[in-house]
Amino acid sequence: MKAPTAIIADDERLMREQLRRRLGDAWPELQIVGEAINGSEAIEQVAALNPDLAFLDIRMPGKTGIEAGRDIGNRCHIVFVTAYDAHAVEAFEQGAIDYVLKPADPERLAVTVRRLKARLAEQEPASNLTAVIERLEGLAGRIAPTPTPTPTPARPAGYLQWIQTGLGQQLRLLPVDEVIFLQAQDKYTAVATAKELALVRKPIREFVDELDPDRFWQIHRGTLVAVKEIAAVNRDGEQLIIQLRNRPEKLEVSRSFAGRFRQM
């Protein structure tokens, strides 16, 4: 049998990478044949690549995932990806359209994969697509992010030792000692270790206050790095670039935080 194919459309690179990785775990046979950063690119890729599935983030700059879904129609099965669950999920449940909540929860994604496999086996277009899209368009102005719980005040005894990642029953506690850097990513914070890149629904400004400033240096408004993981600091013209010991990324130091490296 021909391996199923899909495209992923999301304006956040880390979200695309995470969804690709989680889909690889849940559905090894699925081939991701394209990635798009907005709805217009998604429409073009569906026309050019003829995938079986399109994973569309609902909110993207320019043409949104909802608008792209209307244009794509029944040319492939559509899965909407959203961080806004309260009203959107109700709309999805009324039609044969599936959804993924951001960040992608492996347990919920496994349910989505089972449903998609069944629909592909039936070789029938999704039903009620137009009705679901019309409902989503009506909700677009009212859909709001899931509220982030008020963080528990830090204990006077010390700084943060664990970082909570994941959703629902996939909750994990990541030791701070393993963290190499943290970086703001739209509504999330990317937390990098030597083995993975996790997304946490928490703004980086909270981590600035909760992590030990002697162990984690802020090098940019949106970046914290573990001091022990700094292998070298290189100069590229006026720009300082940090080379890490256990990650391939190069981290830029903004002018506001360059002073701490003048003696290095």
C-alpha positions as CSV (number, residue, x, y, z in Angstrom):
1,M,0.0,0.0,0.0
2,K,1.1,3.5,-0.7
3,A,2.4,5.3,2.4
4,P,0.1,8.2,3.5
5,T,1.4,11.7,3.1
6,A,0.8,15.0,4.8
7,I,1.8,18.6,5.0
8,I,2.1,20.7,8.2
9,A,1.2,24.4,8.2
10,D,2.2,26.6,11.2
11,D,4.0,29.9,11.4
12,E,6.0,28.7,14.5
13,R,9.0,26.6,13.5
14,L,9.3,24.8,16.8
15,M,5.6,23.9,16.6
16,R,6.1,22.4,13.2
17,E,9.2,20.5,14.4
18,Q,7.4,19.2,17.5
19,L,4.3,18.0,15.5
20,R,6.5,16.3,12.9
21,R,8.4,14.5,15.7
22,R,5.3,13.5,17.6
23,L,3.6,12.3,14.3
24,G,6.7,10.2,13.6
25,D,6.3,8.5,16.9
26,A,2.6,7.9,16.6
27,W,2.5,7.1,12.9
28,P,5.9,6.0,11.5
29,E,4.5,5.2,8.1
30,L,3.2,8.8,7.6
31,Q,5.4,10.9,5.3
32,I,5.6,14.6,5.9
33,V,6.1,15.9,2.3
34,G,5.9,19.6,3.0
35,E,5.8,22.4,5.5
36,A,4.1,25.8,5.2
37,I,4.3,29.0,7.3
38,N,0.9,30.4,6.3
39,G,-2.4,29.4,4.7
40,S,-1.4,30.5,1.2
41,E,1.6,28.3,1.2
42,A,-0.5,25.4,2.5
43,I,-3.0,25.8,-0.4
44,E,-0.1,25.8,-2.9
45,Q,1.5,22.7,-1.3
46,V,-1.8,20.8,-1.4
47,A,-2.2,21.6,-5.1
48,A,1.4,20.7,-5.9
49,L,2.0,17.7,-3.6
50,N,-1.5,16.2,-3.4
51,P,-1.1,15.0,0.2
52,D,-3.6,12.8,1.9
53,L,-3.7,15.0,5.0
54,A,-3.1,18.7,5.9
55,F,-2.4,19.7,9.4
56,L,-3.4,23.4,9.5
57,D,-2.8,25.8,12.4
58,I,-5.9,27.8,12.9
59,R,-4.2,31.2,13.5
60,M,-1.4,32.1,11.1
61,P,-0.5,35.5,9.6
62,G,-1.9,36.3,6.3
63,K,-4.3,33.6,5.2
64,T,-5.4,31.6,8.3
65,G,-5.8,27.9,8.6
66,I,-9.5,28.3,8.6
67,E,-9.4,30.2,5.3
68,A,-6.9,27.7,3.9
69,G,-9.2,24.8,4.9
70,R,-12.1,26.4,3.0
71,D,-10.0,26.7,-0.2
72,I,-8.6,23.2,0.2
73,G,-12.0,21.7,0.7
74,N,-12.1,18.0,0.2
75,R,-8.9,17.7,-1.8
76,C,-7.4,16.1,1.3
77,H,-8.4,15.3,4.9
78,I,-7.9,18.4,7.1
79,V,-6.7,18.4,10.7
80,F,-6.9,21.7,12.5
81,V,-4.2,22.5,15.0
82,T,-5.0,25.0,17.7
83,A,-4.1,26.3,21.2
84,Y,-7.6,27.6,21.6
85,D,-9.6,24.7,22.7
86,A,-12.7,25.9,24.6
87,H,-15.0,26.8,21.6
88,A,-13.1,25.3,18.8
89,V,-13.3,21.7,20.1
90,E,-17.1,22.0,20.2
91,A,-17.1,22.9,16.5
92,F,-14.8,20.0,15.6
93,E,-16.9,17.5,17.5
94,Q,-20.0,18.4,15.3
95,G,-18.3,17.2,12.1
96,A,-15.9,14.5,10.9
97,I,-13.0,16.8,11.2
98,D,-10.2,16.2,13.7
99,Y,-8.0,18.5,15.6
100,V,-4.7,18.6,17.6
101,L,-4.2,20.9,20.6
102,K,-0.9,22.7,20.9
103,P,1.5,21.7,22.2
104,A,0.8,18.3,20.7
105,D,-0.1,15.8,23.4
106,P,1.0,12.3,22.4
107,E,-2.0,10.6,24.0
108,R,-4.5,12.9,22.2
109,L,-2.5,12.7,19.0
110,A,-2.7,8.9,19.1
111,V,-6.5,9.2,19.1
112,T,-6.3,11.5,16.1
113,V,-4.1,9.1,14.2
114,R,-6.5,6.2,14.8
115,R,-9.4,8.2,13.4
116,L,-7.4,9.4,10.4
117,K,-6.3,5.9,9.5
118,A,-9.9,4.8,9.6
119,R,-11.0,7.7,7.3
120,L,-8.2,7.1,4.8
121,A,-9.1,3.4,4.7
122,E,-12.7,4.4,3.9
123,Q,-11.4,6.6,1.1
124,E,-14.2,9.1,1.7
125,P,-13.9,12.9,2.1
126,A,-14.6,14.4,5.5
127,S,-18.3,15.2,6.1
128,N,-19.6,18.5,7.3
129,L,-16.3,20.3,6.5
130,T,-18.1,23.5,5.3
131,A,-20.4,23.6,8.4
132,V,-17.4,23.2,10.7
133,I,-15.4,25.9,8.9
134,E,-18.4,28.3,9.1
135,R,-18.7,27.7,12.8
136,L,-15.0,28.3,13.3
137,E,-15.2,31.6,11.3
138,G,-18.0,32.7,13.5
139,L,-15.9,31.9,16.6
140,A,-12.7,33.4,15.3
141,G,-13.1,36.7,17.0
142,R,-14.1,35.2,20.3
143,I,-11.7,32.3,20.6
144,A,-9.2,33.1,23.4
145,P,-6.2,31.2,24.7
146,T,-6.7,28.6,27.4
147,P,-6.0,30.6,30.6
148,T,-2.6,29.9,32.1
149,P,-2.9,28.9,35.8
150,T,-1.5,31.5,38.2
151,P,1.9,30.4,39.1
152,T,2.6,29.4,42.7
153,P,4.9,32.0,44.3
154,A,8.5,30.8,44.5
155,R,9.5,29.5,47.9
156,P,12.1,31.7,49.7
157,A,14.2,28.5,50.2
158,G,15.5,28.5,46.6
159,Y,15.1,28.7,42.9
160,L,13.3,26.5,40.5
161,Q,14.6,22.9,40.4
162,W,12.1,21.3,38.0
163,I,10.3,22.5,34.9
164,Q,6.9,21.0,34.2
165,T,6.4,20.0,30.5
166,G,3.6,18.2,28.7
167,L,-0.1,18.1,29.0
168,G,-2.7,15.9,30.8
169,Q,-1.4,12.4,31.6
170,Q,1.8,13.1,29.7
171,L,3.0,15.5,32.4
172,R,6.8,15.4,32.9
173,L,9.2,17.0,35.3
174,L,12.4,18.1,33.6
175,P,15.3,18.7,36.0
176,V,16.7,22.2,35.7
177,D,20.2,20.7,35.8
178,E,19.6,19.2,32.3
179,V,18.5,22.5,30.7
180,I,20.9,24.1,28.3
181,F,18.8,27.1,27.2
182,L,15.3,28.5,27.3
183,Q,14.0,30.7,24.5
184,A,10.7,32.6,24.0
185,Q,8.5,31.2,21.2
186,D,5.4,33.2,20.8
187,K,3.0,32.0,23.5
188,Y,5.4,29.4,24.7
189,T,8.9,28.9,26.0
190,A,11.2,26.3,24.3
191,V,13.3,24.4,26.9
192,A,16.3,22.7,25.4
193,T,18.3,19.8,26.8
194,A,20.9,17.7,25.2
195,K,18.3,15.2,24.0
196,E,15.1,17.2,23.3
197,L,13.4,20.5,22.8
198,A,10.2,20.8,24.9
199,L,7.6,23.5,24.7
200,V,6.1,24.9,27.9
201,R,3.0,27.0,28.0
202,K,4.6,29.7,30.2
203,P,6.2,33.0,29.3
204,I,10.0,33.3,29.6
205,R,9.7,36.3,31.9
206,E,8.5,34.0,34.6
207,F,11.6,31.8,34.2
208,V,13.8,34.9,34.5
209,D,12.5,35.4,38.0
210,E,12.4,31.7,39.0
211,L,15.8,30.4,37.8
212,D,19.1,31.1,39.7
213,P,20.7,34.0,37.9
214,D,24.2,32.7,38.7
215,R,23.4,29.5,36.8
216,F,21.3,30.9,34.0
217,W,22.3,34.1,32.3
218,Q,19.9,36.2,30.3
219,I,21.6,37.0,27.0
220,H,18.5,38.4,25.1
221,R,15.1,39.6,26.1
222,G,13.8,36.2,25.0
223,T,16.8,33.9,25.8
224,L,18.3,32.3,29.0
225,V,21.4,30.1,28.8
226,A,23.0,27.8,31.3
227,V,26.4,29.2,32.1
228,K,28.0,25.7,32.3
229,E,26.9,25.0,28.7
230,I,28.7,28.0,27.2
231,A,31.6,26.6,25.2
232,A,32.7,29.8,23.5
233,V,31.6,33.3,22.7
234,N,32.5,34.4,19.2
235,R,32.3,37.9,17.6
236,D,30.6,38.3,14.2
237,G,31.1,42.0,13.5
238,E,29.3,43.8,16.3
239,Q,27.3,40.7,17.2
240,L,28.3,38.2,20.0
241,I,27.4,34.6,19.2
242,I,27.4,31.8,21.9
243,Q,28.5,28.4,20.9
244,L,27.1,25.6,23.1
245,R,28.7,22.4,24.4
246,N,25.8,20.0,23.8
247,R,23.5,21.7,21.3
248,P,24.1,22.8,17.7
249,E,22.2,26.1,17.9
250,K,24.1,29.4,18.0
251,L,22.6,31.9,20.4
252,E,22.8,35.6,19.8
253,V,23.7,38.0,22.6
254,S,21.7,41.3,22.4
255,R,23.5,44.6,23.1
256,S,21.6,45.1,26.3
257,F,23.3,41.9,27.8
258,A,26.7,42.1,26.0
259,G,28.4,43.8,29.0
260,R,28.8,40.6,31.0
261,F,31.1,39.1,28.2
262,R,33.5,42.0,28.0
263,Q,36.0,40.3,30.2
264,M,35.8,37.0,28.5
